[in-house]
Amino acid sequence: MIRVQREDFDVGAELARLGQGNRAIGGVCTFVGLVRDMSDDEKVSAMTLEHYSGMTEKALAEIEEEARARWPLKDSLIIHRYGRLEPGDRIVLVATASAHRAAAFESCQFLVDWLKTRAPFWKREEGEEGARWVESRAEDEKAAAGWASDRKKE
């Protein structure tokens, strides 16, 4: 399931719904991304995430499909927020459920790495020096590239 939304989410409630009633699930792995108060040694007072409705959901669906092709997932969830967020606010929830923990861990990391580099969101941070657009980081690109030729087998 994929949701792109302005409003916050309840991690516990979302995880309770994930794979509800599916007794084949043996492990769930989660990642919750938060807004930090520092970025590149600069104080951050807020972050605004922008996206194009429709295009973003399509891209997230393609990323999720890729994870499902690589790992035997029983369920998955991606919730990504947009709008103005402040330090400590939740940005993203990624959860994967599988019969075994390895698939849950690996697929969750894959989804986070690919969301960070391939999801069409634009981020602008506000700080003492004004607002600035956030550029992609080399370490994020390297992490995502590591998955490019690492297609898992079921």
C-alpha positions in Angstrom: 0.0 0.0 0.0 1.2 3.5 -0.9 -0.1 6.8 0.5 1.2 10.3 -0.1 -0.4 12.7 2.4 -0.1 16.0 4.2 -1.3 14.7 7.6 0.8 12.8 10.2 0.4 9.1 10.7 0.2 6.8 13.7 3.0 4.2 13.4 1.4 1.7 15.8 -1.9 1.9 14.0 -0.4 1.5 10.6 1.7 -1.5 11.7 -1.3 -3.1 13.3 -3.1 -3.0 9.9 -0.1 -4.3 7.9 -0.7 -7.8 6.9 -3.6 -8.1 9.3 -4.7 -11.7 9.7 -1.9 -13.0 7.5 -0.4 -15.8 9.6 2.4 -16.5 7.0 4.2 -13.3 8.1 7.2 -14.1 10.3 8.9 -10.7 10.4 8.1 -7.0 9.9 10.8 -4.4 9.4 10.1 -0.7 9.7 11.8 2.6 9.0 10.5 5.9 10.2 12.2 9.0 8.8 12.1 12.2 10.8 13.0 15.9 10.1 16.3 16.7 11.7 17.1 20.1 13.3 20.6 20.2 11.6 21.7 19.6 8.0 25.3 20.1 6.9 26.1 21.9 10.1 23.3 24.4 9.5 20.3 24.7 11.8 17.0 23.7 10.3 13.7 25.2 11.5 11.5 23.6 8.9 11.4 21.5 5.8 8.9 21.7 3.0 8.4 18.7 0.7 6.7 19.3 -2.6 5.5 16.7 -5.2 3.4 16.3 -8.3 0.2 14.3 -7.4 -0.2 11.3 -9.6 3.5 11.2 -10.8 4.7 10.7 -7.2 2.3 7.8 -6.5 3.2 6.2 -9.8 6.9 6.3 -9.0 6.3 4.9 -5.5 4.3 2.1 -7.0 7.1 1.2 -9.4 9.6 1.2 -6.5 7.3 -1.0 -4.4 6.8 -3.4 -7.4 10.6 -3.7 -7.8 10.9 -4.7 -4.1 8.1 -7.3 -4.5 9.9 -8.7 -7.6 13.1 -9.0 -5.6 11.8 -10.4 -2.3 8.9 -12.7 -1.3 7.0 -10.0 0.5 3.6 -10.8 2.2 2.8 -7.1 2.5 4.4 -3.6 2.3 3.6 -0.1 3.2 5.0 3.3 2.2 3.6 6.5 3.6 5.3 9.7 2.6 4.3 13.1 3.8 4.5 16.4 2.0 4.0 20.0 3.0 5.8 22.0 5.7 7.3 19.9 8.5 9.3 20.9 11.6 12.2 19.1 13.3 10.9 15.9 15.0 8.0 15.5 12.6 7.6 12.2 10.8 8.3 12.3 7.0 8.1 8.7 5.9 7.1 5.2 7.1 8.3 2.2 5.2 7.3 -1.3 6.4 7.9 -4.7 4.8 6.4 -8.0 6.0 7.8 -11.4 4.9 7.8 -15.0 6.1 11.5 -14.5 7.1 13.5 -11.6 8.6 16.2 -11.4 5.9 13.7 -10.5 3.2 12.0 -8.0 5.5 15.2 -6.3 6.5 16.7 -6.2 3.0 13.5 -5.1 1.2 13.0 -2.3 3.8 16.5 -1.0 3.3 16.1 -1.2 -0.5 12.8 0.7 -0.4 14.3 3.5 1.8 17.4 3.7 -0.4 15.4 3.9 -3.6 12.8 6.3 -2.1 15.6 8.6 -1.1 17.0 8.8 -4.6 14.2 8.0 -7.0 11.0 9.3 -5.5 10.0 12.6 -7.0 9.9 14.8 -3.9 11.6 18.2 -3.7 12.8 19.4 -0.3 13.5 22.9 0.8 15.0 23.5 4.2 14.5 26.7 6.2 17.2 28.0 8.5 18.9 31.0 9.9 20.5 31.7 6.5 17.1 31.5 4.7 15.7 28.7 2.6 17.6 26.3 0.4 16.8 23.4 -1.8 18.2 20.1 -0.6 20.5 18.4 -3.2 20.9 14.6 -3.3 23.8 13.2 -1.4 26.6 11.1 -2.9 26.2 8.5 -0.1 22.5 8.1 -0.9 23.2 7.7 -4.6 25.9 5.1 -3.8 23.5 3.1 -1.6 20.8 3.1 -4.3 23.3 2.2 -7.0 24.3 -0.9 -4.9 20.9 -2.3 -5.5 20.8 -1.7 -9.2 22.5 -4.9 -10.2 21.7 -6.9 -7.0 18.4 -8.5 -8.1 17.3 -11.0 -5.4 15.8 -14.3 -6.0 12.8 -15.8 -4.3 
